[in-house]
Amino acid sequence: MFKVIESSAKCEMRSVIRFLTARNMSAADIHRQITEVYGTEAMSDRKVRKWVKKFKDRRTNVHDEERSGRLSVITDDLMQAVETKIRENRRFTITTLSKEIPDVSRLVVYKIVTEDLNFKKSCSRWVPRLPQ
């Protein structure tokens, strides 16, 4: 019985797949071994087969390729500005807060408050959410 690795990076599992592919192991056997070691965190059989095919087609990089996409609007400076406004007045609404920071949409302000800064509304006052 192997010790199960709880958390791993994607590139770590891909490196294992690349190594075992180079040793001419089948995708099913690779998946079986990865599942034994990584447990519930293991890659699905379909993804293992996809990566085996890529490595057999001469791919050598185990990291994700650069993708074009929209850059995040949320910056550290913006989060700091929102947090400063919250500390000034905890009885704010998202609408009033978004009017004070006109550079971003109401939805972005809401995401910063609830997801990034981890606040929740309690009795008309925004308070930090306690970890569960």
N, CA, C and O atoms as CSV, one atom per row, in Angstrom:
chain,resi,resn,atom,element,x,y,z
A,1,MET,N,N,0.846,-1.190,0.000
A,1,MET,CA,C,0.000,0.000,0.000
A,1,MET,C,C,0.885,1.245,0.000
A,1,MET,O,O,1.845,1.339,0.765
A,2,PHE,N,N,0.548,2.198,-0.867
A,2,PHE,CA,C,1.318,3.427,-0.990
A,2,PHE,C,C,0.733,4.510,-0.100
A,2,PHE,O,O,-0.447,4.477,0.249
A,3,LYS,N,N,1.565,5.461,0.258
A,3,LYS,CA,C,1.087,6.638,0.968
A,3,LYS,C,C,0.396,7.531,-0.053
A,3,LYS,O,O,0.948,7.794,-1.122
A,4,VAL,N,N,-0.813,8.002,0.270
A,4,VAL,CA,C,-1.575,8.847,-0.653
A,4,VAL,C,C,-1.073,10.279,-0.545
A,4,VAL,O,O,-0.942,10.822,0.552
A,5,ILE,N,N,-0.793,10.885,-1.699
A,5,ILE,CA,C,-0.372,12.284,-1.750
A,5,ILE,C,C,-1.634,13.131,-1.813
A,5,ILE,O,O,-2.418,13.026,-2.756
A,6,GLU,N,N,-1.824,13.974,-0.796
A,6,GLU,CA,C,-3.062,14.749,-0.669
A,6,GLU,C,C,-3.197,15.855,-1.707
A,6,GLU,O,O,-4.218,15.940,-2.389
A,7,SER,N,N,-2.194,16.690,-1.834
A,7,SER,CA,C,-2.304,17.799,-2.781
A,7,SER,C,C,-1.086,17.789,-3.695
A,7,SER,O,O,0.044,17.554,-3.269
A,8,SER,N,N,-1.357,18.051,-4.948
A,8,SER,CA,C,-0.269,18.050,-5.920
A,8,SER,C,C,-0.563,19.065,-7.006
A,8,SER,O,O,-1.713,19.439,-7.236
A,9,ALA,N,N,0.480,19.497,-7.659
A,9,ALA,CA,C,0.325,20.416,-8.786
A,9,ALA,C,C,-0.008,19.604,-10.035
A,9,ALA,O,O,0.355,18.433,-10.148
A,10,LYS,N,N,-0.704,20.248,-10.968
A,10,LYS,CA,C,-1.046,19.581,-12.228
A,10,LYS,C,C,0.209,19.094,-12.935
A,10,LYS,O,O,0.257,17.982,-13.462
A,11,CYS,N,N,1.227,19.953,-12.935
A,11,CYS,CA,C,2.455,19.605,-13.656
A,11,CYS,C,C,3.162,18.411,-13.023
A,11,CYS,O,O,3.897,17.695,-13.703
A,12,GLU,N,N,2.947,18.192,-11.730
A,12,GLU,CA,C,3.557,17.035,-11.069
A,12,GLU,C,C,2.986,15.740,-11.638
A,12,GLU,O,O,3.733,14.827,-11.990
A,13,MET,N,N,1.657,15.666,-11.728
A,13,MET,CA,C,1.020,14.473,-12.288
A,13,MET,C,C,1.376,14.301,-13.758
A,13,MET,O,O,1.581,13.181,-14.226
A,14,ARG,N,N,1.448,15.403,-14.482
A,14,ARG,CA,C,1.813,15.329,-15.896
A,14,ARG,C,C,3.242,14.813,-16.059
A,14,ARG,O,O,3.542,14.085,-17.005
A,15,SER,N,N,4.114,15.193,-15.139
A,15,SER,CA,C,5.495,14.697,-15.186
A,15,SER,C,C,5.535,13.187,-14.976
A,15,SER,O,O,6.300,12.480,-15.632
A,16,VAL,N,N,4.711,12.707,-14.063
A,16,VAL,CA,C,4.623,11.263,-13.829
A,16,VAL,C,C,4.115,10.571,-15.090
A,16,VAL,O,O,4.648,9.535,-15.489
A,17,ILE,N,N,3.088,11.140,-15.716
A,17,ILE,CA,C,2.540,10.569,-16.951
A,17,ILE,C,C,3.610,10.552,-18.037
A,17,ILE,O,O,3.751,9.566,-18.761
A,18,ARG,N,N,4.357,11.635,-18.149
A,18,ARG,CA,C,5.412,11.708,-19.168
A,18,ARG,C,C,6.472,10.633,-18.925
A,18,ARG,O,O,6.917,9.963,-19.857
A,19,PHE,N,N,6.864,10.481,-17.674
A,19,PHE,CA,C,7.875,9.486,-17.322
A,19,PHE,C,C,7.390,8.069,-17.640
A,19,PHE,O,O,8.104,7.284,-18.264
A,20,LEU,N,N,6.166,7.755,-17.202
A,20,LEU,CA,C,5.649,6.405,-17.423
A,20,LEU,C,C,5.356,6.141,-18.900
A,20,LEU,O,O,5.451,5.002,-19.357
A,21,THR,N,N,4.999,7.190,-19.647
A,21,THR,CA,C,4.803,7.049,-21.095
A,21,THR,C,C,6.136,6.712,-21.756
A,21,THR,O,O,6.187,5.882,-22.663
A,22,ALA,N,N,7.205,7.345,-21.308
A,22,ALA,CA,C,8.535,7.071,-21.857
A,22,ALA,C,C,8.970,5.633,-21.564
A,22,ALA,O,O,9.796,5.070,-22.283
A,23,ARG,N,N,8.413,5.049,-20.514
A,23,ARG,CA,C,8.727,3.656,-20.166
A,23,ARG,C,C,7.768,2.686,-20.851
A,23,ARG,O,O,7.706,1.509,-20.494
A,24,ASN,N,N,7.009,3.193,-21.854
A,24,ASN,CA,C,6.073,2.400,-22.662
A,24,ASN,C,C,4.963,1.738,-21.851
A,24,ASN,O,O,4.572,0.604,-22.129
A,25,MET,N,N,4.464,2.445,-20.856
A,25,MET,CA,C,3.360,1.937,-20.062
A,25,MET,C,C,2.053,2.370,-20.713
A,25,MET,O,O,1.991,3.453,-21.297
A,26,SER,N,N,1.026,1.565,-20.629
A,26,SER,CA,C,-0.264,1.914,-21.244
A,26,SER,C,C,-0.959,2.992,-20.416
A,26,SER,O,O,-0.675,3.164,-19.231
A,27,ALA,N,N,-1.870,3.712,-21.061
A,27,ALA,CA,C,-2.607,4.787,-20.382
A,27,ALA,C,C,-3.416,4.236,-19.211
A,27,ALA,O,O,-3.506,4.878,-18.165
A,28,ALA,N,N,-4.002,3.055,-19.378
A,28,ALA,CA,C,-4.800,2.445,-18.304
A,28,ALA,C,C,-3.925,2.130,-17.091
A,28,ALA,O,O,-4.327,2.371,-15.953
A,29,ASP,N,N,-2.723,1.589,-17.337
A,29,ASP,CA,C,-1.810,1.281,-16.233
A,29,ASP,C,C,-1.315,2.554,-15.550
A,29,ASP,O,O,-1.166,2.596,-14.329
A,30,ILE,N,N,-1.063,3.582,-16.344
A,30,ILE,CA,C,-0.632,4.873,-15.778
A,30,ILE,C,C,-1.731,5.428,-14.886
A,30,ILE,O,O,-1.463,5.878,-13.772
A,31,HIS,N,N,-2.967,5.396,-15.373
A,31,HIS,CA,C,-4.093,5.908,-14.578
A,31,HIS,C,C,-4.233,5.112,-13.284
A,31,HIS,O,O,-4.467,5.692,-12.224
A,32,ARG,N,N,-4.096,3.820,-13.361
A,32,ARG,CA,C,-4.214,2.963,-12.183
A,32,ARG,C,C,-3.153,3.346,-11.145
A,32,ARG,O,O,-3.454,3.455,-9.957
A,33,GLN,N,N,-1.926,3.545,-11.593
A,33,GLN,CA,C,-0.852,3.902,-10.662
A,33,GLN,C,C,-1.050,5.296,-10.072
A,33,GLN,O,O,-0.818,5.513,-8.883
A,34,ILE,N,N,-1.479,6.233,-10.907
A,34,ILE,CA,C,-1.716,7.596,-10.413
A,34,ILE,C,C,-2.830,7.592,-9.375
A,34,ILE,O,O,-2.737,8.286,-8.362
A,35,THR,N,N,-3.883,6.816,-9.619
A,35,THR,CA,C,-5.001,6.743,-8.681
A,35,THR,C,C,-4.551,6.142,-7.351
A,35,THR,O,O,-5.003,6.578,-6.292
A,36,GLU,N,N,-3.669,5.151,-7.393
A,36,GLU,CA,C,-3.154,4.553,-6.155
A,36,GLU,C,C,-2.399,5.574,-5.316
A,36,GLU,O,O,-2.526,5.593,-4.092
A,37,VAL,N,N,-1.621,6.416,-5.968
A,37,VAL,CA,C,-0.767,7.354,-5.238
A,37,VAL,C,C,-1.489,8.653,-4.887
A,37,VAL,O,O,-1.323,9.172,-3.783
A,38,TYR,N,N,-2.292,9.186,-5.815
A,38,TYR,CA,C,-2.920,10.487,-5.599
A,38,TYR,C,C,-4.347,10.392,-5.076
A,38,TYR,O,O,-4.926,11.416,-4.712
A,39,GLY,N,N,-4.926,9.220,-5.028
A,39,GLY,CA,C,-6.265,9.036,-4.471
A,39,GLY,C,C,-7.317,9.840,-5.209
A,39,GLY,O,O,-7.379,9.814,-6.438
A,40,THR,N,N,-8.146,10.557,-4.459
A,40,THR,CA,C,-9.247,11.326,-5.056
A,40,THR,C,C,-8.762,12.525,-5.859
A,40,THR,O,O,-9.505,13.071,-6.675
A,41,GLU,N,N,-7.519,12.936,-5.631
A,41,GLU,CA,C,-6.960,14.073,-6.361
A,41,GLU,C,C,-6.442,13.674,-7.740
A,41,GLU,O,O,-6.010,14.529,-8.512
A,42,ALA,N,N,-6.485,12.381,-8.050
A,42,ALA,CA,C,-5.915,11.882,-9.305
A,42,ALA,C,C,-6.688,12.399,-10.512
A,42,ALA,O,O,-7.881,12.692,-10.437
A,43,MET,N,N,-5.975,12.498,-11.615
A,43,MET,CA,C,-6.552,12.888,-12.896
A,43,MET,C,C,-7.506,11.800,-13.379
A,43,MET,O,O,-7.321,10.623,-13.072
A,44,SER,N,N,-8.518,12.195,-14.130
A,44,SER,CA,C,-9.451,11.206,-14.681
A,44,SER,C,C,-8.751,10.373,-15.755
A,44,SER,O,O,-7.724,10.773,-16.303
A,45,ASP,N,N,-9.329,9.212,-16.040
A,45,ASP,CA,C,-8.769,8.319,-17.058
A,45,ASP,C,C,-8.703,9.022,-18.407
A,45,ASP,O,O,-7.730,8.872,-19.145
A,46,ARG,N,N,-9.733,9.784,-18.724
A,46,ARG,CA,C,-9.784,10.494,-20.011
A,46,ARG,C,C,-8.631,11.491,-20.136
A,46,ARG,O,O,-7.988,11.580,-21.182
A,47,LYS,N,N,-8.374,12.245,-19.053
A,47,LYS,CA,C,-7.284,13.229,-19.092
A,47,LYS,C,C,-5.925,12.538,-19.184
A,47,LYS,O,O,-5.029,13.012,-19.882
A,48,VAL,N,N,-5.776,11.423,-18.481
A,48,VAL,CA,C,-4.515,10.681,-18.562
A,48,VAL,C,C,-4.280,10.245,-20.001
A,48,VAL,O,O,-3.175,10.387,-20.524
A,49,ARG,N,N,-5.323,9.710,-20.647
A,49,ARG,CA,C,-5.191,9.271,-22.043
A,49,ARG,C,C,-4.833,10.448,-22.958
A,49,ARG,O,O,-4.029,10.304,-23.879
A,50,LYS,N,N,-5.436,11.610,-22.695
A,50,LYS,CA,C,-5.140,12.803,-23.495
A,50,LYS,C,C,-3.663,13.183,-23.367
A,50,LYS,O,O,-3.006,13.478,-24.365
A,51,TRP,N,N,-3.143,13.176,-22.133
A,51,TRP,CA,C,-1.748,13.546,-21.909
A,51,TRP,C,C,-0.789,12.494,-22.452
A,51,TRP,O,O,0.275,12.841,-22.964
A,52,VAL,N,N,-1.146,11.215,-22.350
A,52,VAL,CA,C,-0.299,10.162,-22.927
A,52,VAL,C,C,-0.166,10.389,-24.425
A,52,VAL,O,O,0.927,10.283,-24.981
A,53,LYS,N,N,-1.286,10.703,-25.076
A,53,LYS,CA,C,-1.265,10.962,-26.525
A,53,LYS,C,C,-0.372,12.157,-26.847
A,53,LYS,O,O,0.416,12.112,-27.792
A,54,LYS,N,N,-0.498,13.239,-26.050
A,54,LYS,CA,C,0.333,14.428,-26.288
A,54,LYS,C,C,1.823,14.104,-26.144
A,54,LYS,O,O,2.640,14.548,-26.951
A,55,PHE,N,N,2.166,13.335,-25.121
A,55,PHE,CA,C,3.577,13.005,-24.915
A,55,PHE,C,C,4.092,12.055,-25.991
A,55,PHE,O,O,5.260,12.132,-26.373
A,56,LYS,N,N,3.247,11.170,-26.479
A,56,LYS,CA,C,3.653,10.287,-27.585
A,56,LYS,C,C,3.823,11.073,-28.879
A,56,LYS,O,O,4.591,10.681,-29.757
A,57,ASP,N,N,3.089,12.199,-28.989
A,57,ASP,CA,C,3.213,13.082,-30.158
A,57,ASP,C,C,4.362,14.074,-29.992
A,57,ASP,O,O,4.396,15.098,-30.673
A,58,ARG,N,N,5.292,13.782,-29.101
A,58,ARG,CA,C,6.527,14.539,-28.895
A,58,ARG,C,C,6.380,15.825,-28.070
A,58,ARG,O,O,7.268,16.677,-28.112
A,59,ARG,N,N,5.308,15.980,-27.340
A,59,ARG,CA,C,5.234,17.133,-26.439
A,59,ARG,C,C,6.172,16.876,-25.260
A,59,ARG,O,O,6.245,15.760,-24.745
A,60,THR,N,N,6.885,17.916,-24.842
A,60,THR,CA,C,7.815,17.759,-23.721
A,60,THR,C,C,7.448,18.636,-22.528
A,60,THR,O,O,7.851,18.343,-21.402
A,61,ASN,N,N,6.701,19.693,-22.755
A,61,ASN,CA,C,6.348,20.628,-21.694
A,61,ASN,C,C,5.174,20.083,-20.880
A,61,ASN,O,O,4.153,19.697,-21.448
A,62,VAL,N,N,5.313,20.051,-19.560
A,62,VAL,CA,C,4.238,19.557,-18.699
A,62,VAL,C,C,3.371,20.689,-18.152
A,62,VAL,O,O,2.383,20.434,-17.465
A,63,HIS,N,N,3.729,21.922,-18.448
A,63,HIS,CA,C,2.981,23.076,-17.942
A,63,HIS,C,C,1.898,23.493,-18.926
A,63,HIS,O,O,1.973,23.183,-20.115
A,64,ASP,N,N,0.884,24.202,-18.419
A,64,ASP,CA,C,-0.175,24.718,-19.282
A,64,ASP,C,C,0.415,25.697,-20.276
A,64,ASP,O,O,1.355,26.430,-19.968
A,65,GLU,N,N,-0.146,25.698,-21.468
A,65,GLU,CA,C,0.297,26.654,-22.474
A,65,GLU,C,C,-0.369,27.996,-22.210
A,65,GLU,O,O,-1.449,28.069,-21.623
A,66,GLU,N,N,0.298,29.057,-22.656
A,66,GLU,CA,C,-0.263,30.396,-22.512
A,66,GLU,C,C,-1.577,30.477,-23.276
A,66,GLU,O,O,-1.692,29.982,-24.397
A,67,ARG,N,N,-2.554,31.103,-22.656
A,67,ARG,CA,C,-3.843,31.285,-23.318
A,67,ARG,C,C,-4.155,32.765,-23.376
A,67,ARG,O,O,-3.806,33.536,-22.483
A,68,SER,N,N,-4.820,33.134,-24.449
A,68,SER,CA,C,-5.267,34.520,-24.510
A,68,SER,C,C,-6.584,34.589,-23.754
A,68,SER,O,O,-7.393,33.663,-23.806
A,69,GLY,N,N,-6.779,35.644,-23.084
A,69,GLY,CA,C,-8.001,35.802,-22.311
A,69,GLY,C,C,-8.030,37.176,-21.688
A,69,GLY,O,O,-7.053,37.924,-21.718
A,70,ARG,N,N,-9.151,37.478,-21.138
A,70,ARG,CA,C,-9.308,38.774,-20.519
A,70,ARG,C,C,-8.501,38.829,-19.226
A,70,ARG,O,O,-8.535,37.894,-18.426
A,71,LEU,N,N,-7.784,39.914,-19.027
A,71,LEU,CA,C,-7.031,40.103,-17.799
A,71,LEU,C,C,-7.989,40.454,-16.674
A,71,LEU,O,O,-9.044,41.041,-16.910
A,72,SER,N,N,-7.630,40.102,-15.477
A,72,SER,CA,C,-8.466,40.385,-14.326
A,72,SER,C,C,-8.478,41.886,-14.042
A,72,SER,O,O,-7.447,42.556,-14.109
A,73,VAL,N,N,-9.651,42.387,-13.729
A,73,VAL,CA,C,-9.814,43.804,-13.392
A,73,VAL,C,C,-9.395,44.031,-11.945
A,73,VAL,O,O,-8.989,45.132,-11.572
A,74,ILE,N,N,-9.498,42.990,-11.143
A,74,ILE,CA,C,-9.250,43.102,-9.714
A,74,ILE,C,C,-7.741,43.101,-9.449
A,74,ILE,O,O,-7.039,42.130,-9.733
A,75,THR,N,N,-7.271,44.214,-8.900
A,75,THR,CA,C,-5.859,44.351,-8.553
A,75,THR,C,C,-5.729,44.519,-7.043
A,75,THR,O,O,-6.722,44.735,-6.348
A,76,ASP,N,N,-4.521,44.418,-6.548
A,76,ASP,CA,C,-4.290,44.608,-5.113
A,76,ASP,C,C,-4.649,46.025,-4.685
A,76,ASP,O,O,-5.198,46.228,-3.602
A,77,ASP,N,N,-4.342,47.008,-5.533
A,77,ASP,CA,C,-4.675,48.404,-5.212
A,77,ASP,C,C,-6.183,48.593,-5.110
A,77,ASP,O,O,-6.668,49.286,-4.216
A,78,LEU,N,N,-6.923,47.975,-6.028
A,78,LEU,CA,C,-8.384,48.086,-6.013
A,78,LEU,C,C,-8.950,47.428,-4.759
A,78,LEU,O,O,-9.842,47.983,-4.117
A,79,MET,N,N,-8.440,46.256,-4.409
A,79,MET,CA,C,-8.921,45.586,-3.193
A,79,MET,C,C,-8.614,46.423,-1.956
A,79,MET,O,O,-9.423,46.494,-1.032
A,80,GLN,N,N,-7.445,47.055,-1.942
A,80,GLN,CA,C,-7.072,47.909,-0.813
A,80,GLN,C,C,-8.009,49.110,-0.718
A,80,GLN,O,O,-8.421,49.493,0.377
A,81,ALA,N,N,-8.348,49.706,-1.867
A,81,ALA,CA,C,-9.261,50.855,-1.878
A,81,ALA,C,C,-10.639,50.456,-1.371
A,81,ALA,O,O,-11.252,51.193,-0.599
A,82,VAL,N,N,-11.132,49.298,-1.798
A,82,VAL,CA,C,-12.449,48.826,-1.346
A,82,VAL,C,C,-12.410,48.546,0.148
A,82,VAL,O,O,-13.339,48.912,0.869
A,83,GLU,N,N,-11.355,47.905,0.620
A,83,GLU,CA,C,-11.259,47.596,2.047
A,83,GLU,C,C,-11.188,48.868,2.885
A,83,GLU,O,O,-11.768,48.924,3.970
A,84,THR,N,N,-10.490,49.880,2.401
A,84,THR,CA,C,-10.420,51.160,3.110
A,84,THR,C,C,-11.806,51.780,3.231
A,84,THR,O,O,-12.177,52.275,4.295
A,85,LYS,N,N,-12.573,51.754,2.137
A,85,LYS,CA,C,-13.941,52.298,2.158
A,85,LYS,C,C,-14.818,51.517,3.134
A,85,LYS,O,O,-15.651,52.105,3.824
A,86,ILE,N,N,-14.637,50.196,3.195
A,86,ILE,CA,C,-15.431,49.375,4.113
A,86,ILE,C,C,-15.100,49.735,5.552
A,86,ILE,O,O,-15.998,49.849,6.386
A,87,ARG,N,N,-13.821,49.913,5.847
A,87,ARG,CA,C,-13.407,50.240,7.222
A,87,ARG,C,C,-13.919,51.623,7.643
A,87,ARG,O,O,-14.167,51.861,8.824
A,88,GLU,N,N,-14.075,52.534,6.673
A,88,GLU,CA,C,-14.604,53.868,6.981
A,88,GLU,C,C,-16.077,53.798,7.368
A,88,GLU,O,O,-16.514,54.506,8.275
A,89,ASN,N,N,-16.841,52.952,6.687
A,89,ASN,CA,C,-18.281,52.860,6.944
A,89,ASN,C,C,-18.744,51.438,6.672
A,89,ASN,O,O,-18.856,51.023,5.518
A,90,ARG,N,N,-19.010,50.693,7.738
A,90,ARG,CA,C,-19.428,49.300,7.570
A,90,ARG,C,C,-20.908,49.168,7.203
A,90,ARG,O,O,-21.358,48.067,6.885
A,91,ARG,N,N,-21.654,50.231,7.238
A,91,ARG,CA,C,-23.078,50.167,6.891
A,91,ARG,C,C,-23.320,50.628,5.451
A,91,ARG,O,O,-24.260,51.373,5.177
A,92,PHE,N,N,-22.490,50.192,4.573
A,92,PHE,CA,C,-22.600,50.573,3.168
A,92,PHE,C,C,-23.456,49.569,2.414
A,92,PHE,O,O,-23.733,48.472,2.899
A,93,THR,N,N,-23.860,49.961,1.236
A,93,THR,CA,C,-24.464,49.015,0.299
A,93,THR,C,C,-23.487,48.866,-0.861
A,93,THR,O,O,-22.627,49.719,-1.081
A,94,ILE,N,N,-23.629,47.797,-1.579
A,94,ILE,CA,C,-22.743,47.573,-2.729
A,94,ILE,C,C,-22.916,48.701,-3.742
A,94,ILE,O,O,-21.948,49.141,-4.362
A,95,THR,N,N,-24.144,49.162,-3.904
A,95,THR,CA,C,-24.415,50.242,-4.858
A,95,THR,C,C,-23.684,51.516,-4.463
A,95,THR,O,O,-23.044,52.144,-5.306
A,96,THR,N,N,-23.770,51.912,-3.182
A,96,THR,CA,C,-23.084,53.140,-2.763
A,96,THR,C,C,-21.568,52.982,-2.858
A,96,THR,O,O,-20.860,53.918,-3.229
A,97,LEU,N,N,-21.088,51.811,-2.527
A,97,LEU,CA,C,-19.651,51.565,-2.623
A,97,LEU,C,C,-19.187,51.612,-4.074
A,97,LEU,O,O,-18.117,52.147,-4.364
A,98,SER,N,N,-19.972,51.063,-4.979
A,98,SER,CA,C,-19.581,51.080,-6.394
A,98,SER,C,C,-19.636,52.494,-6.969
A,98,SER,O,O,-18.914,52.804,-7.917
A,99,LYS,N,N,-20.484,53.354,-6.405
A,99,LYS,CA,C,-20.513,54.755,-6.847
A,99,LYS,C,C,-19.265,55.503,-6.375
A,99,LYS,O,O,-18.805,56.430,-7.043
A,100,GLU,N,N,-18.722,55.104,-5.231
A,100,GLU,CA,C,-17.506,55.740,-4.720
A,100,GLU,C,C,-16.261,55.276,-5.476
A,100,GLU,O,O,-15.236,55.959,-5.479
A,101,ILE,N,N,-16.357,54.113,-6.113
A,101,ILE,CA,C,-15.248,53.584,-6.919
A,101,ILE,C,C,-15.792,53.374,-8.332
A,101,ILE,O,O,-16.142,52.254,-8.703
A,102,PRO,N,N,-15.864,54.450,-9.121
A,102,PRO,CA,C,-16.544,54.381,-10.423
A,102,PRO,C,C,-15.780,53.630,-11.515
A,102,PRO,O,O,-16.328,53.397,-12.592
A,103,ASP,N,N,-14.534,53.248,-11.260
A,103,ASP,CA,C,-13.729,52.584,-12.292
A,103,ASP,C,C,-14.205,51.171,-12.618
A,103,ASP,O,O,-13.928,50.656,-13.701
A,104,VAL,N,N,-14.919,50.546,-11.683
A,104,VAL,CA,C,-15.329,49.151,-11.875
A,104,VAL,C,C,-16.831,48.992,-11.687
A,104,VAL,O,O,-17.495,49.845,-11.099
A,105,SER,N,N,-17.345,47.890,-12.193
A,105,SER,CA,C,-18.785,47.643,-12.122
A,105,SER,C,C,-19.209,47.226,-10.716
A,105,SER,O,O,-18.389,46.887,-9.863
A,106,ARG,N,N,-20.512,47.267,-10.516
A,106,ARG,CA,C,-21.104,46.866,-9.252
A,106,ARG,C,C,-20.793,45.402,-8.945
A,106,ARG,O,O,-20.513,45.046,-7.800
A,107,LEU,N,N,-20.844,44.559,-9.972
A,107,LEU,CA,C,-20.569,43.132,-9.800
A,107,LEU,C,C,-19.131,42.891,-9.341
A,107,LEU,O,O,-18.885,42.041,-8.485
A,108,VAL,N,N,-18.192,43.631,-9.904
A,108,VAL,CA,C,-16.786,43.483,-9.507
A,108,VAL,C,C,-16.615,43.898,-8.049
A,108,VAL,O,O,-15.899,43.234,-7.300
A,109,VAL,N,N,-17.258,44.976,-7.640
A,109,VAL,CA,C,-17.189,45.419,-6.244
A,109,VAL,C,C,-17.768,44.334,-5.339
A,109,VAL,O,O,-17.201,44.036,-4.288
A,110,TYR,N,N,-18.888,43.746,-5.738
A,110,TYR,CA,C,-19.513,42.676,-4.955
A,110,TYR,C,C,-18.559,41.483,-4.810
A,110,TYR,O,O,-18.422,40.922,-3.723
A,111,LYS,N,N,-17.899,41.098,-5.917
A,111,LYS,CA,C,-16.964,39.971,-5.867
A,111,LYS,C,C,-15.780,40.275,-4.947
A,111,LYS,O,O,-15.326,39.404,-4.206
A,112,ILE,N,N,-15.287,41.506,-4.999
A,112,ILE,CA,C,-14.166,41.884,-4.129
A,112,ILE,C,C,-14.583,41.776,-2.666
A,112,ILE,O,O,-13.856,41.216,-1.845
A,113,VAL,N,N,-15.766,42.321,-2.344
A,113,VAL,CA,C,-16.237,42.338,-0.959
A,113,VAL,C,C,-16.488,40.922,-0.444
A,113,VAL,O,O,-16.048,40.573,0.651
A,114,THR,N,N,-17.193,40.106,-1.229
A,114,THR,CA,C,-17.610,38.793,-0.727
A,114,THR,C,C,-16.591,37.684,-0.939
A,114,THR,O,O,-16.452,36.814,-0.079
A,115,GLU,N,N,-15.871,37.690,-2.064
A,115,GLU,CA,C,-14.957,36.588,-2.363
A,115,GLU,C,C,-13.511,36.900,-1.992
A,115,GLU,O,O,-12.841,36.080,-1.363
A,116,ASP,N,N,-13.028,38.073,-2.375
A,116,ASP,CA,C,-11.618,38.396,-2.134
A,116,ASP,C,C,-11.369,38.861,-0.699
A,116,ASP,O,O,-10.430,38.403,-0.047
A,117,LEU,N,N,-12.210,39.768,-0.214
A,117,LEU,CA,C,-12.035,40.270,1.150
A,117,LEU,C,C,-12.793,39.423,2.171
A,117,LEU,O,O,-12.589,39.563,3.377
A,118,ASN,N,N,-13.663,38.550,1.684
A,118,ASN,CA,C,-14.365,37.578,2.525
A,118,ASN,C,C,-15.258,38.224,3.587
A,118,ASN,O,O,-15.223,37.832,4.754
A,119,PHE,N,N,-16.059,39.215,3.179
A,119,PHE,CA,C,-17.021,39.841,4.067
A,119,PHE,C,C,-18.404,39.276,3.791
A,119,PHE,O,O,-18.689,38.803,2.690
A,120,LYS,N,N,-19.263,39.331,4.808
A,120,LYS,CA,C,-20.671,38.986,4.622
A,120,LYS,C,C,-21.501,40.024,5.361
A,120,LYS,O,O,-21.017,40.670,6.290
A,121,LYS,N,N,-22.749,40.180,4.944
A,121,LYS,CA,C,-23.611,41.179,5.568
A,121,LYS,C,C,-24.300,40.553,6.775
A,121,LYS,O,O,-24.890,39.477,6.674
A,122,SER,N,N,-24.222,41.230,7.913
A,122,SER,CA,C,-24.829,40.738,9.139
A,122,SER,C,C,-25.470,41.915,9.856
A,122,SER,O,O,-24.771,42.828,10.294
A,123,CYS,N,N,-26.785,41.904,9.978
A,123,CYS,CA,C,-27.531,42.978,10.653
A,123,CYS,C,C,-27.199,44.339,10.047
A,123,CYS,O,O,-26.893,45.284,10.774
A,124,SER,N,N,-27.257,44.441,8.741
A,124,SER,CA,C,-26.996,45.671,7.990
A,124,SER,C,C,-25.568,46.174,8.133
A,124,SER,O,O,-25.287,47.332,7.820
A,125,ARG,N,N,-24.691,45.349,8.586
A,125,ARG,CA,C,-23.294,45.736,8.743
A,125,ARG,C,C,-22.429,44.647,8.117
A,125,ARG,O,O,-22.701,43.459,8.287
A,126,TRP,N,N,-21.399,45.049,7.402
A,126,TRP,CA,C,-20.503,44.085,6.758
A,126,TRP,C,C,-19.413,43.691,7.745
A,126,TRP,O,O,-18.700,44.542,8.276
A,127,VAL,N,N,-19.296,42.401,7.980
A,127,VAL,CA,C,-18.312,41.883,8.924
A,127,VAL,C,C,-17.492,40.785,8.247
A,127,VAL,O,O,-17.967,40.139,7.313
A,128,PRO,N,N,-16.266,40.574,8.718
A,128,PRO,CA,C,-15.474,39.477,8.141
A,128,PRO,C,C,-16.142,38.132,8.404
A,128,PRO,O,O,-16.651,37.881,9.497
A,129,ARG,N,N,-16.133,37.276,7.395
A,129,ARG,CA,C,-16.719,35.945,7.519
A,129,ARG,C,C,-15.761,35.064,8.302
A,129,ARG,O,O,-14.558,35.066,8.040
A,130,LEU,N,N,-16.286,34.311,9.261
A,130,LEU,CA,C,-15.454,33.414,10.058
A,130,LEU,C,C,-15.192,32.134,9.282
A,130,LEU,O,O,-16.081,31.632,8.594
A,131,PRO,N,N,-13.985,31.605,9.386
A,131,PRO,CA,C,-13.700,30.335,8.688
A,131,PRO,C,C,-14.526,29.210,9.293
A,131,PRO,O,O,-14.787,29.190,10.496
A,132,GLN,N,N,-14.930,28.280,8.447
A,132,GLN,CA,C,-15.789,27.195,8.947
A,132,GLN,C,C,-15.004,25.973,9.262
A,132,GLN,O,O,-15.571,24.969,9.692
